[in-house]
Amino acid sequence: MPIILRNTLDIQSSTPMHTFFILHEASQWGKVKKMRELRFRPGKIIIKEGEINDTAYILKSGIVEVRKKTRKGEVKLAELQAESIFGEMGLIEDSPRTASAVAKTEVVVDEIKREDFAEILEEKAKFVIPIMKTLLERLRQTNELVAQLEDRLRIEHVGKIPGDIPEIHIEGITDESKKVLLNKKMKIKKFPFKIGRETTQKSHDIFIDNDLYLPDSPPFNVSRNHMSINYLNGKFYVLDRGSSLGTIVNGTKIGGGVSSFKANLKKGENIIILGSETSPFKFKIII
């Protein structure tokens, strides 16, 4: 029986139920305008591991293999049958694909792009937008939610209650980061405090959810949903939210292909860079 690695693949049949029903209904509309039917011969790559694109697929007929590269060679993770949805994270994030999807037999799929999916949601399911935003943020931080639950249970067990949250501020270091904050030091009052790239579709793209938007330009350093500053049980930490190039926290990279996605913040000054070391978005976090 094929094994599917939950929460590590963007190519899988375990699509969140809200997304599944919307995409399934979208497949019916696809005959009108939103989707494009594609055909693949056996052995053809539909999604290539490591590439970045903004499409998802609904498998109409045939069999698709999900494959991932390892040190010992390529491993088959799953086989998808008709009516499966795969590549759905391409509708949400700008992260590299974590596995490949290859046609095992003659395959027919419906292709949908991020822009079309957002349009479908706006036209057909406005009531689900707040739910989707919450759901997608939870998916990005699944491991962190588990950790929070464990910590809460531990607090209840020992009978300790966290004290007041210490003050934390964010301040720009480079000209670009200073401009975003209007040349001021800003106090962070809510957690998680989410930072990502500003886009022209910010107002109606339900997959963008940030408290601070950075006006980046190609080649992008900042992903649409890049990182967040979090607080739990007396500790501040940075969480990379699946960015393409990662986040550098006090000289250590998290995310962007690195297995670690969390970095604790120390008391005093912390330096955070969104993207590469040469990124213009460099901030100081003061606790």
ZADO-1210 file (C-alpha; in nm, 4 decimals, padded with zeros to 6 digits):
<atoms>
<atom x="00.0000" y="00.0000" z="00.0000" code="MET" pos="1"/>
<atom x="00.1537" y="00.3366" z="-00.0943" code="PRO" pos="2"/>
<atom x="00.2672" y="00.5654" z="00.1867" code="ILE" pos="3"/>
<atom x="00.1763" y="00.9330" z="00.1859" code="ILE" pos="4"/>
<atom x="00.3867" y="01.1627" z="00.4029" code="LEU" pos="5"/>
<atom x="00.1294" y="01.3870" z="00.5667" code="ARG" pos="6"/>
<atom x="00.2055" y="01.7596" z="00.6060" code="ASN" pos="7"/>
<atom x="00.5279" y="01.7272" z="00.4040" code="THR" pos="8"/>
<atom x="00.3924" y="01.6972" z="00.0513" code="LEU" pos="9"/>
<atom x="00.1995" y="01.9413" z="-00.1573" code="ASP" pos="10"/>
<atom x="00.1181" y="01.6546" z="-00.3929" code="ILE" pos="11"/>
<atom x="-00.1219" y="01.4219" z="-00.2190" code="GLN" pos="12"/>
<atom x="-00.4802" y="01.3073" z="-00.2108" code="SER" pos="13"/>
<atom x="-00.5392" y="01.4333" z="00.1431" code="SER" pos="14"/>
<atom x="-00.6601" y="01.7733" z="00.0271" code="THR" pos="15"/>
<atom x="-00.8336" y="01.9836" z="00.2979" code="PRO" pos="16"/>
<atom x="-01.2062" y="01.9274" z="00.2669" code="MET" pos="17"/>
<atom x="-01.2990" y="02.2928" z="00.2009" code="HIS" pos="18"/>
<atom x="-01.0440" y="02.3063" z="-00.0810" code="THR" pos="19"/>
<atom x="-01.1561" y="01.9679" z="-00.2158" code="PHE" pos="20"/>
<atom x="-01.5220" y="02.0626" z="-00.2506" code="PHE" pos="21"/>
<atom x="-01.4414" y="02.3999" z="-00.4049" code="ILE" pos="22"/>
<atom x="-01.1987" y="02.2464" z="-00.6527" code="LEU" pos="23"/>
<atom x="-01.4394" y="01.9643" z="-00.7306" code="HIS" pos="24"/>
<atom x="-01.7133" y="02.2135" z="-00.8063" code="GLU" pos="25"/>
<atom x="-01.4634" y="02.4203" z="-01.0018" code="ALA" pos="26"/>
<atom x="-01.3946" y="02.1191" z="-01.2193" code="SER" pos="27"/>
<atom x="-01.7553" y="02.1324" z="-01.3325" code="GLN" pos="28"/>
<atom x="-01.7205" y="02.5016" z="-01.4179" code="TRP" pos="29"/>
<atom x="-01.3961" y="02.4303" z="-01.5961" code="GLY" pos="30"/>
<atom x="-01.5940" y="02.3324" z="-01.8976" code="LYS" pos="31"/>
<atom x="-01.6989" y="02.6968" z="-01.9170" code="VAL" pos="32"/>
<atom x="-01.3850" y="02.9056" z="-01.8648" code="LYS" pos="33"/>
<atom x="-01.1733" y="02.8507" z="-01.5560" code="LYS" pos="34"/>
<atom x="-00.9874" y="02.5289" z="-01.6306" code="MET" pos="35"/>
<atom x="-00.7751" y="02.3866" z="-01.9064" code="ARG" pos="36"/>
<atom x="-00.7792" y="02.0170" z="-01.9943" code="GLU" pos="37"/>
<atom x="-00.4343" y="01.8645" z="-02.0406" code="LEU" pos="38"/>
<atom x="-00.3254" y="01.5166" z="-02.1506" code="ARG" pos="39"/>
<atom x="-00.0031" y="01.3367" z="-02.0570" code="PHE" pos="40"/>
<atom x="00.1493" y="01.0190" z="-02.1908" code="ARG" pos="41"/>
<atom x="00.3012" y="00.7571" z="-01.9579" code="PRO" pos="42"/>
<atom x="00.6291" y="00.8788" z="-01.8091" code="GLY" pos="43"/>
<atom x="00.5604" y="01.2484" z="-01.8653" code="LYS" pos="44"/>
<atom x="00.6270" y="01.4817" z="-01.5711" code="ILE" pos="45"/>
<atom x="00.3242" y="01.6867" z="-01.4656" code="ILE" pos="46"/>
<atom x="00.4853" y="01.8520" z="-01.1625" code="ILE" pos="47"/>
<atom x="00.8634" y="01.8573" z="-01.1117" code="LYS" pos="48"/>
<atom x="01.0132" y="01.8512" z="-00.7634" code="GLU" pos="49"/>
<atom x="01.1916" y="02.1764" z="-00.6798" code="GLY" pos="50"/>
<atom x="01.0096" y="02.3936" z="-00.9325" code="GLU" pos="51"/>
<atom x="00.7850" y="02.6842" z="-00.8340" code="ILE" pos="52"/>
<atom x="00.4516" y="02.7437" z="-01.0072" code="ASN" pos="53"/>
<atom x="00.0959" y="02.8407" z="-00.9212" code="ASP" pos="54"/>
<atom x="-00.1111" y="02.5510" z="-01.0555" code="THR" pos="55"/>
<atom x="-00.3103" y="02.2587" z="-00.9192" code="ALA" pos="56"/>
<atom x="-00.4624" y="01.9631" z="-01.0995" code="TYR" pos="57"/>
<atom x="-00.7761" y="01.7521" z="-01.0792" code="ILE" pos="58"/>
<atom x="-00.7136" y="01.4027" z="-01.2133" code="LEU" pos="59"/>
<atom x="-00.9959" y="01.3086" z="-01.4494" code="LYS" pos="60"/>
<atom x="-00.8627" y="00.9738" z="-01.5704" code="SER" pos="61"/>
<atom x="-00.5515" y="00.7611" z="-01.5476" code="GLY" pos="62"/>
<atom x="-00.2965" y="00.7038" z="-01.2713" code="ILE" pos="63"/>
<atom x="-00.0379" y="00.9520" z="-01.1420" code="VAL" pos="64"/>
<atom x="00.2655" y="00.8531" z="-00.9346" code="GLU" pos="65"/>
<atom x="00.4009" y="01.0819" z="-00.6624" code="VAL" pos="66"/>
<atom x="00.7802" y="01.0537" z="-00.6483" code="ARG" pos="67"/>
<atom x="01.0447" y="01.2116" z="-00.4265" code="LYS" pos="68"/>
<atom x="01.4226" y="01.2207" z="-00.4532" code="LYS" pos="69"/>
<atom x="01.6230" y="01.0793" z="-00.1619" code="THR" pos="70"/>
<atom x="01.9891" y="01.0050" z="-00.1017" code="ARG" pos="71"/>
<atom x="01.9246" y="00.6486" z="-00.2132" code="LYS" pos="72"/>
<atom x="01.7436" y="00.7490" z="-00.5296" code="GLY" pos="73"/>
<atom x="01.3882" y="00.8291" z="-00.6287" code="GLU" pos="74"/>
<atom x="01.1129" y="00.6817" z="-00.4099" code="VAL" pos="75"/>
<atom x="00.7454" y="00.6350" z="-00.5020" code="LYS" pos="76"/>
<atom x="00.5290" y="00.7831" z="-00.2289" code="LEU" pos="77"/>
<atom x="00.1795" y="00.7282" z="-00.3660" code="ALA" pos="78"/>
<atom x="-00.0411" y="00.6503" z="-00.6636" code="GLU" pos="79"/>
<atom x="-00.3295" y="00.8844" z="-00.7339" code="LEU" pos="80"/>
<atom x="-00.6493" y="00.7725" z="-00.9047" code="GLN" pos="81"/>
<atom x="-00.9244" y="00.9617" z="-01.0876" code="ALA" pos="82"/>
<atom x="-01.0895" y="01.2467" z="-00.8932" code="GLU" pos="83"/>
<atom x="-00.7742" y="01.3031" z="-00.6846" code="SER" pos="84"/>
<atom x="-00.6461" y="01.6581" z="-00.6491" code="ILE" pos="85"/>
<atom x="-00.2716" y="01.7237" z="-00.6445" code="PHE" pos="86"/>
<atom x="-00.0395" y="02.0224" z="-00.6437" code="GLY" pos="87"/>
<atom x="-00.2929" y="02.2266" z="-00.4457" code="GLU" pos="88"/>
<atom x="-00.0244" y="02.4047" z="-00.2431" code="MET" pos="89"/>
<atom x="00.0720" y="02.5813" z="-00.5652" code="GLY" pos="90"/>
<atom x="-00.2533" y="02.7754" z="-00.5269" code="LEU" pos="91"/>
<atom x="-00.1427" y="02.8921" z="-00.1844" code="ILE" pos="92"/>
<atom x="00.2343" y="02.9245" z="-00.1532" code="GLU" pos="93"/>
<atom x="00.5361" y="03.0256" z="-00.3614" code="ASP" pos="94"/>
<atom x="00.7444" y="02.7407" z="-00.2196" code="SER" pos="95"/>
<atom x="00.9281" y="02.4846" z="-00.4374" code="PRO" pos="96"/>
<atom x="00.7366" y="02.1639" z="-00.5072" code="ARG" pos="97"/>
<atom x="00.8280" y="01.9006" z="-00.2512" code="THR" pos="98"/>
<atom x="00.7709" y="01.6024" z="-00.4840" code="ALA" pos="99"/>
<atom x="00.7139" y="01.5169" z="-00.8486" code="SER" pos="100"/>
<atom x="00.3931" y="01.3967" z="-01.0130" code="ALA" pos="101"/>
<atom x="00.4461" y="01.1649" z="-01.3099" code="VAL" pos="102"/>
<atom x="00.1905" y="01.0044" z="-01.5406" code="ALA" pos="103"/>
<atom x="00.1946" y="00.6261" z="-01.4964" code="LYS" pos="104"/>
<atom x="-00.0684" y="00.5688" z="-01.7638" code="THR" pos="105"/>
<atom x="-00.2407" y="00.7912" z="-02.0160" code="GLU" pos="106"/>
<atom x="-00.3578" y="01.0794" z="-01.7980" code="VAL" pos="107"/>
<atom x="-00.6171" y="01.3532" z="-01.8402" code="VAL" pos="108"/>
<atom x="-00.6229" y="01.6400" z="-01.5905" code="VAL" pos="109"/>
<atom x="-00.7939" y="01.9735" z="-01.5430" code="ASP" pos="110"/>
<atom x="-00.5433" y="02.2493" z="-01.4673" code="GLU" pos="111"/>
<atom x="-00.6325" y="02.5515" z="-01.2539" code="ILE" pos="112"/>
<atom x="-00.4130" y="02.8507" z="-01.1757" code="LYS" pos="113"/>
<atom x="-00.3990" y="03.0515" z="-00.8539" code="ARG" pos="114"/>
<atom x="-00.5612" y="03.3593" z="-01.0064" code="GLU" pos="115"/>
<atom x="-00.8525" y="03.1544" z="-01.1417" code="ASP" pos="116"/>
<atom x="-00.8985" y="02.9704" z="-00.8133" code="PHE" pos="117"/>
<atom x="-00.9186" y="03.2987" z="-00.6204" code="ALA" pos="118"/>
<atom x="-01.1742" y="03.4193" z="-00.8773" code="GLU" pos="119"/>
<atom x="-01.3816" y="03.1052" z="-00.8363" code="ILE" pos="120"/>
<atom x="-01.3846" y="03.1479" z="-00.4607" code="LEU" pos="121"/>
<atom x="-01.4866" y="03.5109" z="-00.4897" code="GLU" pos="122"/>
<atom x="-01.7663" y="03.4334" z="-00.7328" code="GLU" pos="123"/>
<atom x="-01.9037" y="03.1191" z="-00.5793" code="LYS" pos="124"/>
<atom x="-01.8036" y="03.0984" z="-00.2156" code="ALA" pos="125"/>
<atom x="-01.7515" y="03.4360" z="-00.0499" code="LYS" pos="126"/>
<atom x="-01.8791" y="03.2925" z="00.2760" code="PHE" pos="127"/>
<atom x="-01.5877" y="03.0487" z="00.2899" code="VAL" pos="128"/>
<atom x="-01.3090" y="03.3080" z="00.2565" code="ILE" pos="129"/>
<atom x="-01.2558" y="03.3667" z="00.6325" code="PRO" pos="130"/>
<atom x="-01.2650" y="02.9917" z="00.6922" code="ILE" pos="131"/>
<atom x="-01.0103" y="02.9289" z="00.4189" code="MET" pos="132"/>
<atom x="-00.7730" y="03.1935" z="00.5508" code="LYS" pos="133"/>
<atom x="-00.7806" y="03.0388" z="00.8947" code="THR" pos="134"/>
<atom x="-00.7463" y="02.6863" z="00.7595" code="LEU" pos="135"/>
<atom x="-00.4499" y="02.7679" z="00.5381" code="LEU" pos="136"/>
<atom x="-00.2633" y="02.9461" z="00.8154" code="GLU" pos="137"/>
<atom x="-00.3201" y="02.6446" z="01.0376" code="ARG" pos="138"/>
<atom x="-00.1800" y="02.4166" z="00.7696" code="LEU" pos="139"/>
<atom x="00.1337" y="02.6301" z="00.7462" code="ARG" pos="140"/>
<atom x="00.1851" y="02.6019" z="01.1202" code="GLN" pos="141"/>
<atom x="00.0680" y="02.2460" z="01.1866" code="THR" pos="142"/>
<atom x="00.3761" y="02.1396" z="01.3744" code="ASN" pos="143"/>
<atom x="00.3697" y="02.4562" z="01.5802" code="GLU" pos="144"/>
<atom x="00.0086" y="02.4001" z="01.6815" code="LEU" pos="145"/>
<atom x="00.1005" y="02.0543" z="01.8091" code="VAL" pos="146"/>
<atom x="00.3814" y="02.2058" z="02.0133" code="ALA" pos="147"/>
<atom x="00.1447" y="02.4674" z="02.1572" code="GLN" pos="148"/>
<atom x="-00.1023" y="02.1990" z="02.2606" code="LEU" pos="149"/>
<atom x="00.1720" y="02.0035" z="02.4354" code="GLU" pos="150"/>
<atom x="00.2891" y="02.3150" z="02.6175" code="ASP" pos="151"/>
<atom x="-00.0640" y="02.4030" z="02.7289" code="ARG" pos="152"/>
<atom x="-00.1170" y="02.0540" z="02.8644" code="LEU" pos="153"/>
<atom x="00.2125" y="02.0808" z="03.0483" code="ARG" pos="154"/>
<atom x="00.1074" y="02.4142" z="03.2015" code="ILE" pos="155"/>
<atom x="-00.2248" y="02.2695" z="03.3172" code="GLU" pos="156"/>
<atom x="-00.0454" y="01.9705" z="03.4665" code="HIS" pos="157"/>
<atom x="00.1998" y="02.1736" z="03.6763" code="VAL" pos="158"/>
<atom x="-00.0511" y="02.4501" z="03.7493" code="GLY" pos="159"/>
<atom x="00.1594" y="02.7383" z="03.6131" code="LYS" pos="160"/>
<atom x="00.0169" y="03.0375" z="03.4299" code="ILE" pos="161"/>
<atom x="00.2334" y="03.2468" z="03.1942" code="PRO" pos="162"/>
<atom x="00.2964" y="03.6037" z="03.3081" code="GLY" pos="163"/>
<atom x="00.2500" y="03.9248" z="03.1118" code="ASP" pos="164"/>
<atom x="00.3972" y="03.9352" z="02.7632" code="ILE" pos="165"/>
<atom x="00.7205" y="04.1388" z="02.7557" code="PRO" pos="166"/>
<atom x="00.7391" y="04.4327" z="02.5166" code="GLU" pos="167"/>
<atom x="00.8738" y="04.3584" z="02.1698" code="ILE" pos="168"/>
<atom x="00.9459" y="04.6080" z="01.8919" code="HIS" pos="169"/>
<atom x="01.0447" y="04.5853" z="01.5266" code="ILE" pos="170"/>
<atom x="01.2699" y="04.8458" z="01.3650" code="GLU" pos="171"/>
<atom x="01.4069" y="04.8835" z="01.0121" code="GLY" pos="172"/>
<atom x="01.7800" y="04.8619" z="00.9442" code="ILE" pos="173"/>
<atom x="01.8011" y="04.9169" z="00.5672" code="THR" pos="174"/>
<atom x="01.6426" y="05.2094" z="00.3825" code="ASP" pos="175"/>
<atom x="01.3699" y="04.9822" z="00.2426" code="GLU" pos="176"/>
<atom x="01.2781" y="04.8329" z="00.5789" code="SER" pos="177"/>
<atom x="01.2808" y="05.1748" z="00.7469" code="LYS" pos="178"/>
<atom x="01.0472" y="05.3107" z="00.4801" code="LYS" pos="179"/>
<atom x="00.7964" y="05.0288" z="00.5387" code="VAL" pos="180"/>
<atom x="00.7813" y="05.1233" z="00.9077" code="LEU" pos="181"/>
<atom x="00.7692" y="05.4974" z="00.8325" code="LEU" pos="182"/>
<atom x="01.1138" y="05.5420" z="00.9944" code="ASN" pos="183"/>
<atom x="00.9719" y="05.4475" z="01.3323" code="LYS" pos="184"/>
<atom x="01.0136" y="05.1678" z="01.5833" code="LYS" pos="185"/>
<atom x="00.6862" y="04.9737" z="01.5987" code="MET" pos="186"/>
<atom x="00.5540" y="04.7817" z="01.8962" code="LYS" pos="187"/>
<atom x="00.4161" y="04.4377" z="01.8131" code="ILE" pos="188"/>
<atom x="00.0878" y="04.3849" z="01.9950" code="LYS" pos="189"/>
<atom x="-00.0579" y="04.0681" z="01.8405" code="LYS" pos="190"/>
<atom x="00.0730" y="03.7163" z="01.7830" code="PHE" pos="191"/>
<atom x="00.1422" y="03.5615" z="01.5488" code="PRO" pos="192"/>
<atom x="00.2582" y="03.8794" z="01.3770" code="PHE" pos="193"/>
<atom x="00.2705" y="03.7819" z="01.0093" code="LYS" pos="194"/>
<atom x="00.4978" y="03.9391" z="00.7458" code="ILE" pos="195"/>
<atom x="00.4878" y="03.8828" z="00.3700" code="GLY" pos="196"/>
<atom x="00.5161" y="04.0377" z="00.0255" code="ARG" pos="197"/>
<atom x="00.2744" y="04.3011" z="-00.0937" code="GLU" pos="198"/>
<atom x="00.0995" y="04.2181" z="-00.4230" code="THR" pos="199"/>
<atom x="-00.1428" y="04.3995" z="-00.6483" code="THR" pos="200"/>
<atom x="-00.4054" y="04.1390" z="-00.5572" code="GLN" pos="201"/>
<atom x="-00.3676" y="04.1858" z="-00.1824" code="LYS" pos="202"/>
<atom x="-00.7203" y="04.3132" z="-00.1292" code="SER" pos="203"/>
<atom x="-00.8976" y="04.0126" z="-00.2797" code="HIS" pos="204"/>
<atom x="-00.6434" y="03.7272" z="-00.2732" code="ASP" pos="205"/>
<atom x="-00.7625" y="03.5127" z="00.0150" code="ILE" pos="206"/>
<atom x="-00.4304" y="03.3305" z="00.0331" code="PHE" pos="207"/>
<atom x="-00.2444" y="03.6423" z="00.1450" code="ILE" pos="208"/>
<atom x="-00.2766" y="03.7093" z="00.5164" code="ASP" pos="209"/>
<atom x="-00.0227" y="03.9419" z="00.6777" code="ASN" pos="210"/>
<atom x="00.0051" y="04.2158" z="00.9370" code="ASP" pos="211"/>
<atom x="00.3015" y="04.3808" z="00.7631" code="LEU" pos="212"/>
<atom x="00.3337" y="04.3887" z="00.3831" code="TYR" pos="213"/>
<atom x="00.6733" y="04.4445" z="00.2168" code="LEU" pos="214"/>
<atom x="00.6856" y="04.6027" z="-00.1335" code="PRO" pos="215"/>
<atom x="00.9411" y="04.3679" z="-00.2919" code="ASP" pos="216"/>
<atom x="01.0205" y="04.3539" z="-00.6648" code="SER" pos="217"/>
<atom x="01.1585" y="04.0792" z="-00.8951" code="PRO" pos="218"/>
<atom x="01.3688" y="03.8804" z="-00.8357" code="PRO" pos="219"/>
<atom x="01.1718" y="03.8445" z="-00.5133" code="PHE" pos="220"/>
<atom x="01.3356" y="03.7944" z="-00.1753" code="ASN" pos="221"/>
<atom x="01.0068" y="03.7961" z="00.0122" code="VAL" pos="222"/>
<atom x="00.7320" y="03.5374" z="-00.0350" code="SER" pos="223"/>
<atom x="00.3641" y="03.6301" z="-00.0157" code="ARG" pos="224"/>
<atom x="00.3305" y="03.4639" z="00.3257" code="ASN" pos="225"/>
<atom x="00.6902" y="03.4681" z="00.4451" code="HIS" pos="226"/>
<atom x="00.7342" y="03.4509" z="00.8228" code="MET" pos="227"/>
<atom x="00.5752" y="03.5281" z="01.1562" code="SER" pos="228"/>
<atom x="00.6825" y="03.6400" z="01.5023" code="ILE" pos="229"/>
<atom x="00.5209" y="03.4242" z="01.7685" code="ASN" pos="230"/>
<atom x="00.4947" y="03.4127" z="02.1477" code="TYR" pos="231"/>
<atom x="00.4352" y="03.1069" z="02.3632" code="LEU" pos="232"/>
<atom x="00.4921" y="03.0461" z="02.7343" code="ASN" pos="233"/>
<atom x="00.7306" y="03.3338" z="02.7884" code="GLY" pos="234"/>
<atom x="00.9320" y="03.2848" z="02.4686" code="LYS" pos="235"/>
<atom x="00.9403" y="03.4758" z="02.1411" code="PHE" pos="236"/>
<atom x="01.0351" y="03.2932" z="01.8227" code="TYR" pos="237"/>
<atom x="01.0298" y="03.3321" z="01.4445" code="VAL" pos="238"/>
<atom x="00.8475" y="03.0828" z="01.2245" code="LEU" pos="239"/>
<atom x="00.9174" y="03.0592" z="00.8522" code="ASP" pos="240"/>
<atom x="00.5812" y="03.0094" z="00.6801" code="ARG" pos="241"/>
<atom x="00.7072" y="02.8158" z="00.3782" code="GLY" pos="242"/>
<atom x="00.9015" y="03.0940" z="00.2058" code="SER" pos="243"/>
<atom x="01.1039" y="03.0284" z="-00.1094" code="SER" pos="244"/>
<atom x="01.4363" y="03.1754" z="00.0080" code="LEU" pos="245"/>
<atom x="01.3964" y="03.1353" z="00.3824" code="GLY" pos="246"/>
<atom x="01.4491" y="03.3695" z="00.6773" code="THR" pos="247"/>
<atom x="01.7799" y="03.4478" z="00.8470" code="ILE" pos="248"/>
<atom x="01.7508" y="03.4907" z="01.2248" code="VAL" pos="249"/>
<atom x="02.0650" y="03.6096" z="01.4050" code="ASN" pos="250"/>
<atom x="02.2797" y="03.4578" z="01.1310" code="GLY" pos="251"/>
<atom x="02.0965" y="03.1226" z="01.1126" code="THR" pos="252"/>
<atom x="01.8766" y="03.0354" z="00.8177" code="LYS" pos="253"/>
<atom x="01.5367" y="02.8709" z="00.8626" code="ILE" pos="254"/>
<atom x="01.2993" y="02.7614" z="00.5858" code="GLY" pos="255"/>
<atom x="01.3792" y="02.7974" z="00.2172" code="GLY" pos="256"/>
<atom x="01.4945" y="02.4366" z="00.1801" code="GLY" pos="257"/>
<atom x="01.6401" y="02.4077" z="00.5303" code="VAL" pos="258"/>
<atom x="01.4748" y="02.1423" z="00.7480" code="SER" pos="259"/>
<atom x="01.4393" y="02.3770" z="01.0458" code="SER" pos="260"/>
<atom x="01.1590" y="02.6344" z="01.0240" code="PHE" pos="261"/>
<atom x="01.1715" y="02.7824" z="01.3766" code="LYS" pos="262"/>
<atom x="01.4265" y="03.0017" z="01.5571" code="ALA" pos="263"/>
<atom x="01.4029" y="03.1408" z="01.9095" code="ASN" pos="264"/>
<atom x="01.4594" y="03.5107" z="01.9734" code="LEU" pos="265"/>
<atom x="01.6888" y="03.6264" z="02.2540" code="LYS" pos="266"/>
<atom x="01.6383" y="03.9071" z="02.5022" code="LYS" pos="267"/>
<atom x="01.7767" y="04.2309" z="02.3637" code="GLY" pos="268"/>
<atom x="01.8457" y="04.2839" z="01.9925" code="GLU" pos="269"/>
<atom x="01.7822" y="04.0284" z="01.7170" code="ASN" pos="270"/>
<atom x="01.8557" y="04.0669" z="01.3456" code="ILE" pos="271"/>
<atom x="01.6118" y="03.9198" z="01.0922" code="ILE" pos="272"/>
<atom x="01.6539" y="03.9104" z="00.7143" code="ILE" pos="273"/>
<atom x="01.3712" y="03.8042" z="00.4849" code="LEU" pos="274"/>
<atom x="01.5206" y="03.6184" z="00.1901" code="GLY" pos="275"/>
<atom x="01.8890" y="03.6033" z="00.0985" code="SER" pos="276"/>
<atom x="02.1760" y="03.7696" z="00.2840" code="GLU" pos="277"/>
<atom x="02.1658" y="04.0560" z="00.0335" code="THR" pos="278"/>
<atom x="01.7926" y="04.1161" z="00.0809" code="SER" pos="279"/>
<atom x="01.6965" y="04.4803" z="00.1354" code="PRO" pos="280"/>
<atom x="01.4457" y="04.3704" z="00.4015" code="PHE" pos="281"/>
<atom x="01.6540" y="04.3581" z="00.7164" code="LYS" pos="282"/>
<atom x="01.4959" y="04.4278" z="01.0544" code="PHE" pos="283"/>
<atom x="01.5929" y="04.4567" z="01.4173" code="LYS" pos="284"/>
<atom x="01.3692" y="04.2882" z="01.6744" code="ILE" pos="285"/>
<atom x="01.4112" y="04.4261" z="02.0266" code="ILE" pos="286"/>
<atom x="01.2775" y="04.2363" z="02.3287" code="ILE" pos="287"/>
</atoms>
